[in-house]
Amino acid sequence: MAWALKLPLADEVIESGLVQDFDASLSGIGQELGAGAYSMSDVLALPIFKQEESSLPPENQDKLLPFQYVLCAATSPAVKLHDETLTYLNQGQSYEIRMLDNRKLGELPEINGKLVKSIFRVVFHDRRLQYTEHQQLEGWRWNRPGDRILDIDIPMSVGIIDPRANPTQLNTVEFLWDPAKRTSVFIQVHCISTEFTLRKHGGEKGVPFRVQIDTFRENESGEYTEHLHSASCQIKVFKPKGADRKQKTDREKMEKRTPHEKEKYQPSYETTILTECSPWPEVTYVPSAPSPGFNSSHSSFSIGDGSGSPSHQPDPPTPLADTLLPTWTPQEAQQWLHRNRFSTFSRLFRNFSGADLLKLTREDVIQICGPADGIRLFNALKGRMVRPRLTIYVCQESQQVRDPQHEHEDGDGSAGTFFVYHAIYLEELTAAELTEKLAQLFRVPAQQIQQIYKQGPTGIHVLVSDEMIQNFQDESCFVLDTMKAETNDSYHIILK
């Protein structure tokens, strides 16, 4: 080293040089290590580096922490003092997370009286799995078609507004809430830690997850993009009752340790405080489809002007899914998937044109999407309509059509007369539904039809009930006759 060359100097000079060089060398080492640690955390942008975050510069220590999140589940007693807490959860069980307003008086006045948005995620704790998160989640979805990793137990939750679950993000839910009001969210985690472990000999340890909450406020454009706070905690998820058994096992192991060994471990706390972390990096996902709902399309049955023209016959119920065309581009096919609630599979079919999708066999679609969604997608691709529970055909006595050719050949008009029937499709099989459909057919308000009778033996009139309709034979034919009711503007209908 440089100080070894200063032998001819006086002793005090040598000593002074040694001290200066030694201090300088220590200072350099500190700068080098510090720069490396912070740059690594910045590059990865992952919220798992708790040790690095605890050594952030002093200005970050004074950062405003507006909220606090508390998971109502006990921490494990088998965690060493300087390690992060670990909490065990049961698969599918509802756990409360309390959302607490932690602001001091006068802090963040811009969110007073306003809603904020929180995004919940269940993500991997291990860096190796974080790098391959998409592949891991895709594999889980294939093994568990139709299931989600994270859900909100909405009936048990308090204070949440507009909860949403994007079908393309199985591990994410979001909602709005008012910090001034009590807010508790009950979450359910449906995956277990061992589902992401390479199974070789059995008994492998499950991987740890993280529950992360990112909270945002509204910007000038009305979008919740202004980051306020992020916090997370480490969890492991077991099969039902497994978390309770694991907690008990850890407690029994700690009881067997000596007092000196116990001092190296954290006590078990009744609740888990989520600790501050970096916001989760935004990932570009395929835009989500509208939330699944019921498309209520009321078929309009028109009886026409009495001419009996086939063009006036009612159309069958319109299917919920529009028809996929073979000429569509992959982009148009993607839009069709979103419109028909197949957003979960949009990434798999991102390069498929309309023709490519239509060429898939039933077995192909089931193998790709699983049995439930596969059958649904195959039926939508083939444009199959759900058959109504009951179809009947009705005709008005006054609606007759004469065929001039037959009338001329037969010499009288009776042989050339035929009736034009209209199809009525019933799903609920009730008298009220039949009344509604007949009112549409006659183009009159349903209130004008007082009763519906069926002509029985010897010409008697039998009141049509729900039970009678349920016993109608499919595709039965009836001739309708109308009879004026005692009250004004009302009618009785007779099925002959």
DACORTA-V863930 format. One record per residue. N is the residue number from 1. RES is the residue in three letters. PHI is phi in whole degrees, 0 to 359 (none if undefined). Layout:
BEGIN
n = {N/N}
res = {RES/RES}
phi = {PHI/PHI}
END
This chain:
BEGIN
n = {1/2/3/4/5/6/7/8/9/10/11/12/13/14/15/16/17/18/19/20/21/22/23/24/25/26/27/28/29/30/31/32/33/34/35/36/37/38/39/40/41/42/43/44/45/46/47/48/49/50/51/52/53/54/55/56/57/58/59/60/61/62/63/64/65/66/67/68/69/70/71/72/73/74/75/76/77/78/79/80/81/82/83/84/85/86/87/88/89/90/91/92/93/94/95/96/97/98/99/100/101/102/103/104/105/106/107/108/109/110/111/112/113/114/115/116/117/118/119/120/121/122/123/124/125/126/127/128/129/130/131/132/133/134/135/136/137/138/139/140/141/142/143/144/145/146/147/148/149/150/151/152/153/154/155/156/157/158/159/160/161/162/163/164/165/166/167/168/169/170/171/172/173/174/175/176/177/178/179/180/181/182/183/184/185/186/187/188/189/190/191/192/193/194/195/196/197/198/199/200/201/202/203/204/205/206/207/208/209/210/211/212/213/214/215/216/217/218/219/220/221/222/223/224/225/226/227/228/229/230/231/232/233/234/235/236/237/238/239/240/241/242/243/244/245/246/247/248/249/250/251/252/253/254/255/256/257/258/259/260/261/262/263/264/265/266/267/268/269/270/271/272/273/274/275/276/277/278/279/280/281/282/283/284/285/286/287/288/289/290/291/292/293/294/295/296/297/298/299/300/301/302/303/304/305/306/307/308/309/310/311/312/313/314/315/316/317/318/319/320/321/322/323/324/325/326/327/328/329/330/331/332/333/334/335/336/337/338/339/340/341/342/343/344/345/346/347/348/349/350/351/352/353/354/355/356/357/358/359/360/361/362/363/364/365/366/367/368/369/370/371/372/373/374/375/376/377/378/379/380/381/382/383/384/385/386/387/388/389/390/391/392/393/394/395/396/397/398/399/400/401/402/403/404/405/406/407/408/409/410/411/412/413/414/415/416/417/418/419/420/421/422/423/424/425/426/427/428/429/430/431/432/433/434/435/436/437/438/439/440/441/442/443/444/445/446/447/448/449/450/451/452/453/454/455/456/457/458/459/460/461/462/463/464/465/466/467/468/469/470/471/472/473/474/475/476/477/478/479/480/481/482/483/484/485/486/487/488/489/490/491/492/493/494/495/496}
res = {MET/ALA/TRP/ALA/LEU/LYS/LEU/PRO/LEU/ALA/ASP/GLU/VAL/ILE/GLU/SER/GLY/LEU/VAL/GLN/ASP/PHE/ASP/ALA/SER/LEU/SER/GLY/ILE/GLY/GLN/GLU/LEU/GLY/ALA/GLY/ALA/TYR/SER/MET/SER/ASP/VAL/LEU/ALA/LEU/PRO/ILE/PHE/LYS/GLN/GLU/GLU/SER/SER/LEU/PRO/PRO/GLU/ASN/GLN/ASP/LYS/LEU/LEU/PRO/PHE/GLN/TYR/VAL/LEU/CYS/ALA/ALA/THR/SER/PRO/ALA/VAL/LYS/LEU/HIS/ASP/GLU/THR/LEU/THR/TYR/LEU/ASN/GLN/GLY/GLN/SER/TYR/GLU/ILE/ARG/MET/LEU/ASP/ASN/ARG/LYS/LEU/GLY/GLU/LEU/PRO/GLU/ILE/ASN/GLY/LYS/LEU/VAL/LYS/SER/ILE/PHE/ARG/VAL/VAL/PHE/HIS/ASP/ARG/ARG/LEU/GLN/TYR/THR/GLU/HIS/GLN/GLN/LEU/GLU/GLY/TRP/ARG/TRP/ASN/ARG/PRO/GLY/ASP/ARG/ILE/LEU/ASP/ILE/ASP/ILE/PRO/MET/SER/VAL/GLY/ILE/ILE/ASP/PRO/ARG/ALA/ASN/PRO/THR/GLN/LEU/ASN/THR/VAL/GLU/PHE/LEU/TRP/ASP/PRO/ALA/LYS/ARG/THR/SER/VAL/PHE/ILE/GLN/VAL/HIS/CYS/ILE/SER/THR/GLU/PHE/THR/LEU/ARG/LYS/HIS/GLY/GLY/GLU/LYS/GLY/VAL/PRO/PHE/ARG/VAL/GLN/ILE/ASP/THR/PHE/ARG/GLU/ASN/GLU/SER/GLY/GLU/TYR/THR/GLU/HIS/LEU/HIS/SER/ALA/SER/CYS/GLN/ILE/LYS/VAL/PHE/LYS/PRO/LYS/GLY/ALA/ASP/ARG/LYS/GLN/LYS/THR/ASP/ARG/GLU/LYS/MET/GLU/LYS/ARG/THR/PRO/HIS/GLU/LYS/GLU/LYS/TYR/GLN/PRO/SER/TYR/GLU/THR/THR/ILE/LEU/THR/GLU/CYS/SER/PRO/TRP/PRO/GLU/VAL/THR/TYR/VAL/PRO/SER/ALA/PRO/SER/PRO/GLY/PHE/ASN/SER/SER/HIS/SER/SER/PHE/SER/ILE/GLY/ASP/GLY/SER/GLY/SER/PRO/SER/HIS/GLN/PRO/ASP/PRO/PRO/THR/PRO/LEU/ALA/ASP/THR/LEU/LEU/PRO/THR/TRP/THR/PRO/GLN/GLU/ALA/GLN/GLN/TRP/LEU/HIS/ARG/ASN/ARG/PHE/SER/THR/PHE/SER/ARG/LEU/PHE/ARG/ASN/PHE/SER/GLY/ALA/ASP/LEU/LEU/LYS/LEU/THR/ARG/GLU/ASP/VAL/ILE/GLN/ILE/CYS/GLY/PRO/ALA/ASP/GLY/ILE/ARG/LEU/PHE/ASN/ALA/LEU/LYS/GLY/ARG/MET/VAL/ARG/PRO/ARG/LEU/THR/ILE/TYR/VAL/CYS/GLN/GLU/SER/GLN/GLN/VAL/ARG/ASP/PRO/GLN/HIS/GLU/HIS/GLU/ASP/GLY/ASP/GLY/SER/ALA/GLY/THR/PHE/PHE/VAL/TYR/HIS/ALA/ILE/TYR/LEU/GLU/GLU/LEU/THR/ALA/ALA/GLU/LEU/THR/GLU/LYS/LEU/ALA/GLN/LEU/PHE/ARG/VAL/PRO/ALA/GLN/GLN/ILE/GLN/GLN/ILE/TYR/LYS/GLN/GLY/PRO/THR/GLY/ILE/HIS/VAL/LEU/VAL/SER/ASP/GLU/MET/ILE/GLN/ASN/PHE/GLN/ASP/GLU/SER/CYS/PHE/VAL/LEU/ASP/THR/MET/LYS/ALA/GLU/THR/ASN/ASP/SER/TYR/HIS/ILE/ILE/LEU/LYS}
phi = {none/297/291/292/274/258/300/292/287/292/300/294/291/298/298/297/295/299/297/297/294/295/297/296/295/297/298/294/297/298/295/293/293/299/297/295/294/290/293/297/296/293/295/286/52/248/272/254/273/292/293/296/293/289/254/292/304/302/296/283/293/269/298/292/248/287/229/224/241/236/271/277/208/287/277/285/279/263/241/291/306/265/267/285/297/227/237/262/236/268/301/77/278/276/239/277/239/272/260/249/278/253/282/276/299/89/275/48/294/292/257/296/72/237/273/238/243/242/247/262/224/250/233/279/278/285/299/301/282/296/295/247/304/299/295/296/290/296/297/295/297/296/281/230/299/86/267/242/281/231/224/257/277/297/302/273/285/230/85/270/234/53/293/222/227/290/296/272/237/293/254/225/223/212/194/256/204/257/299/282/244/296/226/226/246/258/251/231/253/260/267/243/296/283/290/248/257/292/271/243/237/87/77/291/286/283/278/280/248/232/263/240/238/245/242/228/250/281/266/296/274/84/257/271/235/276/291/248/195/222/208/206/212/265/224/231/244/243/298/313/75/293/295/294/293/295/298/294/297/298/294/292/295/293/294/277/281/286/304/294/290/296/296/276/241/284/288/274/261/292/232/245/272/287/264/298/210/287/298/292/299/292/244/281/249/295/305/281/281/302/302/302/205/261/271/271/254/270/287/264/264/248/273/77/261/90/281/75/294/301/292/265/289/292/277/293/305/287/293/293/266/285/280/278/259/293/275/287/282/304/294/292/294/297/298/297/298/293/297/254/65/244/299/301/256/296/294/295/255/294/256/268/277/300/296/298/294/290/280/293/275/301/294/299/293/294/294/281/254/89/298/293/290/295/294/297/293/296/296/292/296/274/66/281/265/286/291/295/292/212/239/234/242/233/215/278/299/281/263/239/236/260/267/303/295/293/295/290/288/273/89/223/276/293/289/264/258/220/263/256/258/240/275/237/253/245/247/273/58/234/295/295/294/296/299/298/292/292/296/296/294/276/59/229/297/298/292/281/263/280/220/239/243/244/288/256/299/58/81/288/255/255/295/283/243/300/296/295/298/296/257/296/284/299/64/287/247/223/258/267/233/250/226/295/278/294/277/292/57/234/222/254/246/245/266/252}
END
